[in-house]
Amino acid sequence: MIEKLEVSASAPLDEDQKTRVPLPRGGMPATGTADPEVLALLDQLDAASDEHAARKRPANTTRAYAADWRAWEAFASASGFPAWAVRRGTLRAFVTQCWADGDAPTTIDRRLAGIAVTLRTTYRRDVNPGDTADARELLKDLIREAAENREPVRGRGEAAPLLLPDLRRVCAACGDRVAGIRDRAVVLMAFAVAGRRSELAGLNDGDVVDEGDNGLLVDIRVSKTKRRTVAVPYGSNPATCPVRAWRAWQQAKRNAGVVDGGPAFLRIDRHGRVLGALSGQAVGSILTRAGERAGLDVRLTGHSGRAGLATEARRAGKDRKAISNTTGHVDGSAALERYFRTTDQWTESDNALIGIGL
């Protein structure tokens, strides 16, 4: 449901103005001939909608965009042009400078998005999409040249997938204390719903519906992309069953005196006391510590469960549409391909040469 947007301005609109924008007789006006009062109202609606969208944006995205704009302002000031001068040449120069400073490609790419969003929402200026595309093409060229020159890869790279053998080790190492019960539930939920860390942090008890013999229906309302509902069945191995892990965590919360209906996953202090809601960053830390506790060779992050589910489902021959329904990607998404990691280069599913009659 779309929430009502409240329009605020120096001269408040009455209720009739808020709900009725009259069009002139004969249809749409010619360009530039619209009533100034109507244009003023539309400007106010634009501003209100921008504020509404900003409030709905995840906090970590808001912080990142703010940092991106500060970096752009500093670059513009040092280069001698105003911050609003976002053009093909200035963006390319910014990409070149960021690259020279050693920034990771993903950071530079996000900064281009942050600049465009801030300029549009705060300063009411649109960036030409072609100019941003040209800057991104330059970034691709820089990445290609770095690879040709055998330069070290920048940034952390793609998240290590949490594959089934490691998932079993992680669950076994969680233990049976309340923190371990929670960690096991977090890890298995992250895998089962291909969840981002922010999606798990945004879950409430009411978003997870116990369907009895079938399993769980998980309604992921807080998402970077679109809302989705994932059906989570019982696992064949009780030690890695997300349904059993969820129920065990719910019972642990009740034993600690937590009333049902609040955040799905909660903080636990060193004394075992169950506290308030987890942040997205805390969910990522739980996954990282769980991998370290299990002695894994890879570092788990907030995207590891997501990448692991996609990879294991593909290896098991699951339909791409079924996988995308779980991850939240649109059918045929090119972005989904990045989650399909090569698991074993000597198996037929991951080696194009095996089984072709060579």
Secondary structure as a PSIPRED ss2 file (coil, helix, strand):
# PSIPRED VFORMAT (PSIPRED V4.0)

   1 M C   1.000  0.000  0.000
   2 I C   1.000  0.000  0.000
   3 E C   1.000  0.000  0.000
   4 K C   1.000  0.000  0.000
   5 L C   1.000  0.000  0.000
   6 E C   1.000  0.000  0.000
   7 V C   1.000  0.000  0.000
   8 S C   1.000  0.000  0.000
   9 A C   1.000  0.000  0.000
  10 S C   1.000  0.000  0.000
  11 A C   1.000  0.000  0.000
  12 P C   1.000  0.000  0.000
  13 L C   1.000  0.000  0.000
  14 D C   1.000  0.000  0.000
  15 E H   0.000  1.000  0.000
  16 D H   0.000  1.000  0.000
  17 Q H   0.000  1.000  0.000
  18 K H   0.000  1.000  0.000
  19 T H   0.000  1.000  0.000
  20 R C   1.000  0.000  0.000
  21 V C   1.000  0.000  0.000
  22 P C   1.000  0.000  0.000
  23 L C   1.000  0.000  0.000
  24 P C   1.000  0.000  0.000
  25 R C   1.000  0.000  0.000
  26 G C   1.000  0.000  0.000
  27 G C   1.000  0.000  0.000
  28 M C   1.000  0.000  0.000
  29 P C   1.000  0.000  0.000
  30 A C   1.000  0.000  0.000
  31 T C   1.000  0.000  0.000
  32 G C   1.000  0.000  0.000
  33 T C   1.000  0.000  0.000
  34 A C   1.000  0.000  0.000
  35 D C   1.000  0.000  0.000
  36 P H   0.000  1.000  0.000
  37 E H   0.000  1.000  0.000
  38 V H   0.000  1.000  0.000
  39 L H   0.000  1.000  0.000
  40 A H   0.000  1.000  0.000
  41 L H   0.000  1.000  0.000
  42 L H   0.000  1.000  0.000
  43 D H   0.000  1.000  0.000
  44 Q H   0.000  1.000  0.000
  45 L H   0.000  1.000  0.000
  46 D H   0.000  1.000  0.000
  47 A H   0.000  1.000  0.000
  48 A H   0.000  1.000  0.000
  49 S H   0.000  1.000  0.000
  50 D H   0.000  1.000  0.000
  51 E H   0.000  1.000  0.000
  52 H H   0.000  1.000  0.000
  53 A H   0.000  1.000  0.000
  54 A H   0.000  1.000  0.000
  55 R H   0.000  1.000  0.000
  56 K H   0.000  1.000  0.000
  57 R C   1.000  0.000  0.000
  58 P C   1.000  0.000  0.000
  59 A H   0.000  1.000  0.000
  60 N H   0.000  1.000  0.000
  61 T H   0.000  1.000  0.000
  62 T H   0.000  1.000  0.000
  63 R H   0.000  1.000  0.000
  64 A H   0.000  1.000  0.000
  65 Y H   0.000  1.000  0.000
  66 A H   0.000  1.000  0.000
  67 A H   0.000  1.000  0.000
  68 D H   0.000  1.000  0.000
  69 W H   0.000  1.000  0.000
  70 R H   0.000  1.000  0.000
  71 A H   0.000  1.000  0.000
  72 W H   0.000  1.000  0.000
  73 E H   0.000  1.000  0.000
  74 A H   0.000  1.000  0.000
  75 F H   0.000  1.000  0.000
  76 A H   0.000  1.000  0.000
  77 S H   0.000  1.000  0.000
  78 A H   0.000  1.000  0.000
  79 S H   0.000  1.000  0.000
  80 G C   1.000  0.000  0.000
  81 F C   1.000  0.000  0.000
  82 P C   1.000  0.000  0.000
  83 A C   1.000  0.000  0.000
  84 W C   1.000  0.000  0.000
  85 A C   1.000  0.000  0.000
  86 V C   1.000  0.000  0.000
  87 R C   1.000  0.000  0.000
  88 R H   0.000  1.000  0.000
  89 G H   0.000  1.000  0.000
  90 T H   0.000  1.000  0.000
  91 L H   0.000  1.000  0.000
  92 R H   0.000  1.000  0.000
  93 A H   0.000  1.000  0.000
  94 F H   0.000  1.000  0.000
  95 V H   0.000  1.000  0.000
  96 T H   0.000  1.000  0.000
  97 Q H   0.000  1.000  0.000
  98 C H   0.000  1.000  0.000
  99 W H   0.000  1.000  0.000
 100 A H   0.000  1.000  0.000
 101 D C   1.000  0.000  0.000
 102 G C   1.000  0.000  0.000
 103 D C   1.000  0.000  0.000
 104 A C   1.000  0.000  0.000
 105 P H   0.000  1.000  0.000
 106 T H   0.000  1.000  0.000
 107 T H   0.000  1.000  0.000
 108 I H   0.000  1.000  0.000
 109 D H   0.000  1.000  0.000
 110 R H   0.000  1.000  0.000
 111 R H   0.000  1.000  0.000
 112 L H   0.000  1.000  0.000
 113 A H   0.000  1.000  0.000
 114 G H   0.000  1.000  0.000
 115 I H   0.000  1.000  0.000
 116 A H   0.000  1.000  0.000
 117 V H   0.000  1.000  0.000
 118 T H   0.000  1.000  0.000
 119 L H   0.000  1.000  0.000
 120 R H   0.000  1.000  0.000
 121 T H   0.000  1.000  0.000
 122 T H   0.000  1.000  0.000
 123 Y H   0.000  1.000  0.000
 124 R C   1.000  0.000  0.000
 125 R C   1.000  0.000  0.000
 126 D C   1.000  0.000  0.000
 127 V C   1.000  0.000  0.000
 128 N C   1.000  0.000  0.000
 129 P H   0.000  1.000  0.000
 130 G H   0.000  1.000  0.000
 131 D H   0.000  1.000  0.000
 132 T H   0.000  1.000  0.000
 133 A H   0.000  1.000  0.000
 134 D H   0.000  1.000  0.000
 135 A H   0.000  1.000  0.000
 136 R H   0.000  1.000  0.000
 137 E H   0.000  1.000  0.000
 138 L H   0.000  1.000  0.000
 139 L H   0.000  1.000  0.000
 140 K H   0.000  1.000  0.000
 141 D H   0.000  1.000  0.000
 142 L H   0.000  1.000  0.000
 143 I H   0.000  1.000  0.000
 144 R H   0.000  1.000  0.000
 145 E H   0.000  1.000  0.000
 146 A H   0.000  1.000  0.000
 147 A H   0.000  1.000  0.000
 148 E H   0.000  1.000  0.000
 149 N C   1.000  0.000  0.000
 150 R C   1.000  0.000  0.000
 151 E C   1.000  0.000  0.000
 152 P C   1.000  0.000  0.000
 153 V C   1.000  0.000  0.000
 154 R C   1.000  0.000  0.000
 155 G C   1.000  0.000  0.000
 156 R C   1.000  0.000  0.000
 157 G C   1.000  0.000  0.000
 158 E C   1.000  0.000  0.000
 159 A C   1.000  0.000  0.000
 160 A C   1.000  0.000  0.000
 161 P C   1.000  0.000  0.000
 162 L C   1.000  0.000  0.000
 163 L C   1.000  0.000  0.000
 164 L H   0.000  1.000  0.000
 165 P H   0.000  1.000  0.000
 166 D H   0.000  1.000  0.000
 167 L H   0.000  1.000  0.000
 168 R H   0.000  1.000  0.000
 169 R H   0.000  1.000  0.000
 170 V H   0.000  1.000  0.000
 171 C H   0.000  1.000  0.000
 172 A H   0.000  1.000  0.000
 173 A C   1.000  0.000  0.000
 174 C C   1.000  0.000  0.000
 175 G C   1.000  0.000  0.000
 176 D C   1.000  0.000  0.000
 177 R C   1.000  0.000  0.000
 178 V H   0.000  1.000  0.000
 179 A H   0.000  1.000  0.000
 180 G H   0.000  1.000  0.000
 181 I H   0.000  1.000  0.000
 182 R H   0.000  1.000  0.000
 183 D H   0.000  1.000  0.000
 184 R H   0.000  1.000  0.000
 185 A H   0.000  1.000  0.000
 186 V H   0.000  1.000  0.000
 187 V H   0.000  1.000  0.000
 188 L H   0.000  1.000  0.000
 189 M H   0.000  1.000  0.000
 190 A H   0.000  1.000  0.000
 191 F H   0.000  1.000  0.000
 192 A H   0.000  1.000  0.000
 193 V C   1.000  0.000  0.000
 194 A C   1.000  0.000  0.000
 195 G C   1.000  0.000  0.000
 196 R C   1.000  0.000  0.000
 197 R H   0.000  1.000  0.000
 198 S H   0.000  1.000  0.000
 199 E H   0.000  1.000  0.000
 200 L H   0.000  1.000  0.000
 201 A H   0.000  1.000  0.000
 202 G C   1.000  0.000  0.000
 203 L C   1.000  0.000  0.000
 204 N E   0.000  0.000  1.000
 205 D H   0.000  1.000  0.000
 206 G H   0.000  1.000  0.000
 207 D H   0.000  1.000  0.000
 208 V E   0.000  0.000  1.000
 209 V E   0.000  0.000  1.000
 210 D E   0.000  0.000  1.000
 211 E C   1.000  0.000  0.000
 212 G C   1.000  0.000  0.000
 213 D C   1.000  0.000  0.000
 214 N C   1.000  0.000  0.000
 215 G C   1.000  0.000  0.000
 216 L E   0.000  0.000  1.000
 217 L E   0.000  0.000  1.000
 218 V E   0.000  0.000  1.000
 219 D E   0.000  0.000  1.000
 220 I E   0.000  0.000  1.000
 221 R C   1.000  0.000  0.000
 222 V C   1.000  0.000  0.000
 223 S C   1.000  0.000  0.000
 224 K C   1.000  0.000  0.000
 225 T C   1.000  0.000  0.000
 226 K C   1.000  0.000  0.000
 227 R C   1.000  0.000  0.000
 228 R E   0.000  0.000  1.000
 229 T E   0.000  0.000  1.000
 230 V E   0.000  0.000  1.000
 231 A E   0.000  0.000  1.000
 232 V E   0.000  0.000  1.000
 233 P C   1.000  0.000  0.000
 234 Y C   1.000  0.000  0.000
 235 G C   1.000  0.000  0.000
 236 S C   1.000  0.000  0.000
 237 N C   1.000  0.000  0.000
 238 P H   0.000  1.000  0.000
 239 A H   0.000  1.000  0.000
 240 T H   0.000  1.000  0.000
 241 C C   1.000  0.000  0.000
 242 P H   0.000  1.000  0.000
 243 V H   0.000  1.000  0.000
 244 R H   0.000  1.000  0.000
 245 A H   0.000  1.000  0.000
 246 W H   0.000  1.000  0.000
 247 R H   0.000  1.000  0.000
 248 A H   0.000  1.000  0.000
 249 W H   0.000  1.000  0.000
 250 Q H   0.000  1.000  0.000
 251 Q H   0.000  1.000  0.000
 252 A H   0.000  1.000  0.000
 253 K H   0.000  1.000  0.000
 254 R H   0.000  1.000  0.000
 255 N H   0.000  1.000  0.000
 256 A C   1.000  0.000  0.000
 257 G C   1.000  0.000  0.000
 258 V C   1.000  0.000  0.000
 259 V C   1.000  0.000  0.000
 260 D C   1.000  0.000  0.000
 261 G C   1.000  0.000  0.000
 262 G C   1.000  0.000  0.000
 263 P E   0.000  0.000  1.000
 264 A C   1.000  0.000  0.000
 265 F C   1.000  0.000  0.000
 266 L E   0.000  0.000  1.000
 267 R E   0.000  0.000  1.000
 268 I E   0.000  0.000  1.000
 269 D C   1.000  0.000  0.000
 270 R C   1.000  0.000  0.000
 271 H C   1.000  0.000  0.000
 272 G C   1.000  0.000  0.000
 273 R C   1.000  0.000  0.000
 274 V E   0.000  0.000  1.000
 275 L E   0.000  0.000  1.000
 276 G E   0.000  0.000  1.000
 277 A E   0.000  0.000  1.000
 278 L C   1.000  0.000  0.000
 279 S C   1.000  0.000  0.000
 280 G H   0.000  1.000  0.000
 281 Q H   0.000  1.000  0.000
 282 A H   0.000  1.000  0.000
 283 V H   0.000  1.000  0.000
 284 G H   0.000  1.000  0.000
 285 S H   0.000  1.000  0.000
 286 I H   0.000  1.000  0.000
 287 L H   0.000  1.000  0.000
 288 T H   0.000  1.000  0.000
 289 R H   0.000  1.000  0.000
 290 A H   0.000  1.000  0.000
 291 G H   0.000  1.000  0.000
 292 E H   0.000  1.000  0.000
 293 R H   0.000  1.000  0.000
 294 A C   1.000  0.000  0.000
 295 G C   1.000  0.000  0.000
 296 L C   1.000  0.000  0.000
 297 D C   1.000  0.000  0.000
 298 V C   1.000  0.000  0.000
 299 R C   1.000  0.000  0.000
 300 L C   1.000  0.000  0.000
 301 T C   1.000  0.000  0.000
 302 G C   1.000  0.000  0.000
 303 H C   1.000  0.000  0.000
 304 S H   0.000  1.000  0.000
 305 G H   0.000  1.000  0.000
 306 R H   0.000  1.000  0.000
 307 A H   0.000  1.000  0.000
 308 G H   0.000  1.000  0.000
 309 L H   0.000  1.000  0.000
 310 A H   0.000  1.000  0.000
 311 T H   0.000  1.000  0.000
 312 E H   0.000  1.000  0.000
 313 A H   0.000  1.000  0.000
 314 R H   0.000  1.000  0.000
 315 R H   0.000  1.000  0.000
 316 A C   1.000  0.000  0.000
 317 G C   1.000  0.000  0.000
 318 K C   1.000  0.000  0.000
 319 D C   1.000  0.000  0.000
 320 R H   0.000  1.000  0.000
 321 K H   0.000  1.000  0.000
 322 A H   0.000  1.000  0.000
 323 I H   0.000  1.000  0.000
 324 S H   0.000  1.000  0.000
 325 N H   0.000  1.000  0.000
 326 T H   0.000  1.000  0.000
 327 T H   0.000  1.000  0.000
 328 G C   1.000  0.000  0.000
 329 H C   1.000  0.000  0.000
 330 V C   1.000  0.000  0.000
 331 D C   1.000  0.000  0.000
 332 G C   1.000  0.000  0.000
 333 S C   1.000  0.000  0.000
 334 A H   0.000  1.000  0.000
 335 A H   0.000  1.000  0.000
 336 L H   0.000  1.000  0.000
 337 E H   0.000  1.000  0.000
 338 R C   1.000  0.000  0.000
 339 Y C   1.000  0.000  0.000
 340 F C   1.000  0.000  0.000
 341 R C   1.000  0.000  0.000
 342 T C   1.000  0.000  0.000
 343 T C   1.000  0.000  0.000
 344 D C   1.000  0.000  0.000
 345 Q C   1.000  0.000  0.000
 346 W C   1.000  0.000  0.000
 347 T C   1.000  0.000  0.000
 348 E H   0.000  1.000  0.000
 349 S H   0.000  1.000  0.000
 350 D H   0.000  1.000  0.000
 351 N C   1.000  0.000  0.000
 352 A C   1.000  0.000  0.000
 353 L C   1.000  0.000  0.000
 354 I C   1.000  0.000  0.000
 355 G C   1.000  0.000  0.000
 356 I C   1.000  0.000  0.000
 357 G C   1.000  0.000  0.000
 358 L C   1.000  0.000  0.000
